[in-house]
Amino acid sequence: MSSYGYRKAELSPQRQQQLRQERLRKQAQSLLKACQKKLNSVRDSIMKELLVKNIISFQSQISSIKNNLQFSVDKALSSIKHLQQQINTTFSEAEIKAKKIKFEQLKKEAGELLNDTSDMLKHINNPAIQQLIGPKLRQLYPQLKQVSELVHTDPVKAKSLSKNLKKQIQEMLDSSQKQLQKDSQIKAKANASIEQVKQQLEVYLEESSHSTDDSIQLIRNLIYTATTYYHQGEYKQVEESCNQAATMLKDASAKSFDETIRREVVQGLITTLTNIGFIVQPPLLEGKNETIKTVRLIGKLPSGKTASFNVHLDGKMDFDFDGYEGKACAKELEQIDQLLEQQFSIKLSENQITWKNPDKIAKGAMKLPTGSRNINIR
């Protein structure tokens, strides 16, 4: 007798909440590690000086969150995300301030050498500034030569020309400072986006068993692309690549949680079948496509009776019973259902059964069912 159908399995709200809390706790711990890693990454002396008080404060917050993590995971995770945003924003702002300080140091050095305008130009060695004002500076070289010639013949005029050159150079420096500050803010935002998605990927890889998925390689490629755009100064493209990577990570994380639920169901089936006398073969993962792979589980009784289950990632569970007389397999199914719900908080939907050899049912021949049920995760 042949039968086809489906059943549904539902994890109890309590167990599902436990799994979510465990998952959130791991995420919180991983994010704390990411925050600590960021704090330990400061190497530049100016950055260290700017961030010394902030780092002490952030370290204190990390310690406080660690202490509170065991009492309220949700509250701790919210605090961590807020802290992560604070750290990334503070670091980005510090980078801007550090660049400004370095730029002001350069201006001071140049100001100390303004008695000799040519020396002032020699000390403008910041590549970014040279790129911005280099062509204009080259236009001043003829005037510098003229001042040099007038020093001995007309010092008043030479002084006037020198003051005018100094004013022009200072205006160029001020203008380039504003432009660099604007560029630095955009650059800092792009860098923060790259760091954010890198940290999210590290968290996912620590908690997931699907680190070899094709999607992970695509995410790494997007991060590499974003980094390349960053070095090229294409900051709009950086944000686009980071947003794509973040979306893919969100999808991968959802799939990872589905796999966690499926492992719970498979382990529950193995234990339940073993407890009622089945010899259970090791579960097999079947299918080439990562998104539709199925866990196959086969159990056999010494009498020759066989029960096989296919557990899909979408919550569907197929089953097939062989070797039973009459509808004895239905009692077996009922026993399995009860044990799964009582011991593992796994609740199945109503049986959707198709009986094998339906033309022989009336004659009392073997009546063997196949079917399927759904495992609803709420």
N, C-alpha and C positions, 0 to 999 in steps of 0.2 A: 504494500500500500504506500503511495507517495503523498506527501503533503508539503505545502509551501505556505509561508505566512510571516508574520513579524510580531514582536513584542516590544514593550517599552520598559526601560529601567530608569528609576529616578533615585538619585542620591538624596538622602534626608537633608533638610535644611541645616540641621545641626552639624552633620559631617561636612557638608559643603562649606559652612561657615568656618569650621576648623581648618579645612584645606586653604581657604582664602587667607585666614589669619597667618597660617604658616608661610604662605607665599608672600604676604605683605611683610612679615618679619624678615624673611630672607632679602627682599627688596630693600628694606630699610637698612639692614646691615651692609649690603653691597653699596648703597648710596653713601653711607657713612664712610666706607673705605674710599670711595671716589672723592668725597670731600677732603678727607685726610691726605689723599694723594695730591690733590690740588694745592693744599697748604704746604706740603713738603717740596713742591716743584719750584719755589722761588729761588733764583740764583743771583739775579742782578742786584747789586748793592743798593742802588737807589730804590728799587722795588721793595727790598727788605726793610729799608728805613721807612718807607711810606706805609707799609703793611704791618709793621711790628705790633702795633696795638690791636689792629683788626684780627691778626692771626691769633693773638692771645684770647680775644673775645670769641672767635670762632672755635678755638680749641675747647673753651669752657662750655660753649653750646653743645659741641659734639659729646662731651662727657656727660652733660645733663641729659641729652637725648638718649644716650646709652643706658643711663640709669632708669629712665622712664619707659624704655622700650618694652620691658616685661609687664608693665601695667596697662598700657594702651597703645597698641600697634598703630591704629588709625591716627591717633593724635601725634605719635612719634613720626610717622611717615609724612604727615602734613608739615610738621616742624622741619623735617629734613629737606623737603622740597623747597620750603621757604628759605632755609639756610643755604641750600645749593644755589638758589637764585641770588641770595645776598653775596655769596662768595664769588660767583662768576661776574656779577655786576661790579663788585668792589675791585676785583682783579682787573677787569677791563678799564674801569675808571683810573686805577692806579697806573696802568700802562700808559694811558693818555697823559696823566700828570708827570710820569717819569720822562716821557718824551718832551713834555713842555719844560721840565727842569733842565734836561740836557740841552734843549734849544736855548734856554735862557743863559745857561753856562757858556754856550757858544757865542751868544750876543755879548756877554760880559767880556769874554776874551777878545772879541772883535772890538768892543768899545775901548778897551785898554790900549788898543793899537791904532786908534783913530788918528793920532798925530801923523802917522804915515799911512795914507789911504791904501797904498799898494799892499802893505802888510796886513791891513784889515781884510782885504780880499783874499789874501793867501790863507787866512785862518778860517775862511768859510769852507770847511772840508766835509760838511754833512752831505752825503750823496743825494738825499731827497731835496735839500735846498738847492744844491747845484743844478739838479734837474729842472727845478722850477724857475730859477732866476739866472741860470748860466748864460743863455743867449743875451739877456739884457746887460749882464755884467760885461760881456765881451764888447758891447757897444760903448762902454765907458773907457776902454783902454786908450783910445786916441786922446781923450781928455786927461787921463793920467799922465800920458807922455807930455802933453802941453803944460800941465802943472809942473812937472819935473823940469821942463825947460825954463819956466817962468820964475822958479824959486830964486834964482840968482839975479834975474833981470827985472822982475816986477813982483816982489813978495806980497804986496797988498792984493794984487789981482790973483796971485797963486793961492793966497789964503782964502779969498772969496770963492774961487773955483773949487778949492778943496772942501770948504764947508758945503757947497752945493752938491758935490759928489758924495759927501758923507750923508747928507739928507736923502739923496736918491737911494743910496745903498740901504739906509735904515728903513725907508719906506718899502723897499723890496723885501727886506727881512721880516718886517711886520706883516706884510701881505702873505708871504710864504708861511709864516707862523699860523695865521688864521686858516690857510688852506690845509696845512698839515694837521691842524687840530680837527678840522672837519673830516679829513680823510681818516684820521686816527679813530674817531668815534665810529665811523662806518666799519673800519677794519676791526675794531674791538668787538662790535656786535657780531660780525661774521665769524671771528675767532671763537666767541662764546658759543655760537650755534654749533660749530664743529666740535668743541669740547663737550657740549651737552649730549650730542648724538653718540659720541665715542663712549661717554660714561654709560649711556643707556644700553649700548651694545655690550659693554663689559658686564653689566648687571644681568642682561639676558643670557649671555654665555655661561655665567656662573650658575644660574638656576635652571638652565634648559639642557635637555639631552639631545637637542636637534641642532647642535652647533655645526654640523656638517651639511645642513640643508643648503640647497642651491640659493635660497633666498638670502642666507647669511653672506655668501660670497657677493651677491648683488649689492647688499648693504655696504660691505667693505669697499666695493668698487665705487659706490656713490660717495662714501667718505673720502676715498682717495681723489675722486674727481673734485669734490668740494675743496680739498686741500690744495689741489693744483690750481683751481680758480682763485683761491685765496692768495697764493704766491704771485699769480698773474694780475692781481688787483681787480678781478671780476667778482665783486662782492654780491651782486644781485644773483648771479649764478650759484654762488656759495649757498645762499639761503634756499634756493630752489632744490639743490641737491640734498641739503640737510633735511628739508621738509619731506622729500621723497623717502629718504632713509628712515626718518622717524615714523612715517606711515607704515612702511614695510615691517619695522620692528614691532609696532603695535599689533599688526596682523599675526606676526610670528609668535608673539607672546600669548595671544588668544588661542592659537593652535596648540601651543605648549601646555596651556591649562586644560584643553580638551584631552590631551594625551595623558595628563595626570589623572583625570577622571577615569579614562579608559583603563589605566593600570590598576586603579582601585577595583573596577569591575572584574577584570581578568583575575586579580589575586583572590577576590572573593569567590569567583567560580572555582578556581583551583582548590582552595581550601574546602569549599562546600562539597565538591565532587569527591575529594579525598576522604572527607569525614563520613560519607555515606557508602564508601567501599570501592569507588572507582580508582583505577590506576591511571593517573593523568600523565600524558606525554608533555614534554616541555612545549610551551607555546611557540608558535611559528608566526613570523611577520611576512605576509604574502602581498604581492603587488609591486609593480615597478614604479608607479607614480606615487611620490611621497604623500600627496594629499588624499589618496584613496587606498592606502595600504590597510590591510585587515589582519588582526590578530586571530589566528586559528588555534583552537583548543580541543583536544580529543581525549575522552576518558573511556576506559573499558573495564567491564566487570569480569570476574573469573568465569562467569557463565557465558561470556561471549557477547553480552549486550554492550552496545556502544552508544555514546552520546557525544556529539560534536557541536561546537559553538564557533561562530565567527563574530567577532566584536569589531564594529566599524568606528572610525573616529567621529562620525556624525551622530553617534548615539544609538544606531541600529544594531541589534544582535540577532543573528540567524542561528537556528538550532536544527539538529537532525538526530533522530533516535532510531536505532536499528536493533532487532533481536527480541522485541517485546511481544508478549501475547496479549491480544485484546487491547484495551486502553490502559494497560498497566503503566505505560510511559507517562500518561497524564498525571498519575499519582506521583511519579518520580519528579515531574516538572513542578508540581505543587509543593513538594518537599523542598526542592531546590529554591523555589521562590521564597518560601517561608524562612529558610536559613539565611538567604542573602539579605532579606530585610531585617531579620532579628540580629544577626551578627555583624553585618557590614553596612547597614543603613542604605542598602540598594533596593529600590522599589521598582518592579517591572510593570509594564502596562499589561492589559489583557492579552491572552494568547491569540495570535492570528495563525491558525493551524490549517494545513492541508494534509489530509491523511493519505498515506501511500496505499496503492492497490484498493481503491474505493469499491471496485466491482466485487471484491471478495469479502467485504465487511460482513455482509449478511450471512456468510457461510462460516463465520468464526475464524477466519484465517488471521495471520498476523496483521495487526493494524498499527502501522508505524507512522509517526508524524514528523513532518518538517515544518518549519515556520520561522517567524521572526518577531521581535518586539523592540520597542524603542527605549533608550535610556535618556530620559529628559533631564537636563542639568539646569536647575533653577537656583 
